[in-house]
């Protein structure tokens, strides 16, 4: 089996919502180890950096393939983290 060539990172964003105003949120960026460019990103995932960091660490630890990231994010929220 081939080794996953992707690394997951958190990125910070300042966004605006008409009902909330300006708020800080965090997304997940996936970089390919075979390239200097961003491979994939998901914006505005969560407002808690520490909780999202746990998810990103697990993605890296278990060498998650990027195609599975949306499902993993959904499962993350279903677990109530």
N, C-alpha and C positions, 0 to 999 in steps of 0.2 A: 504494500500500500504506500502511496506517495505521501510525503509530508506536506502539510498546509503551508503555503507561502504568504500568509497574511498576518498582519498585526493590527490589533484594535486599540483605539485611543479615544479619550473623551475630548470634546471641544466645547468651549463656552460661547454662548450667544446672548445678546441683548435683543429681545423682541418686543413688539408692541401688540396689544390686543385692546380693542375699544372698551371692553368691560373691565379689563384688569390694569390697563396702562402699560408702562414699560416693566418688563420682568427679565430676570436672568434664568436661563435654562441651559441644559447640556445635551449634546448630541453624541453620536458614536461615529467615528471615522475609521474606515478600514483602509490600510495601506498594503500594497503588494510589496513583498521583499524583493521582487524581481524588477521593480521600477521605482523611480523617484517621485512618481505622481500618486495622487489619491486614487484609490480604486473604487470606493463606494462610501457614501455617508448617509446617515439618518439624522435629520434635524429635529430639535425640540422633543427629545425623548423624555426627559425628566428634569425636575427642578432641584432634586437632591443629588449633588455631586458624589457624596460618599456612597449612597446606595447604588448609583450607576457605576461607580468604580468597581464594586463587587461583581457586577455583571460583566464588565469589560475584562476584569482579571480572569473570570471563568472562561470567557470566550477565547482568550489567549491560552490559558492553561489546557483547555480541551481541544484547541486547534479547530475551532468552529469554521466551517466553510461559509463564506458570506451569503450564499443563497439561503441559508437557514436563519440569518439574523432577524428578519421580521417575525418569524415564529417564536424565536427565543425571547424577543422583546415582549410579545403578547403573553407568553408564559410567565415572564418576569412579573408583569402586572397582575396576572391571574393569581399568583401566589401571594399577592398583597404586600410586596416589599416596598 
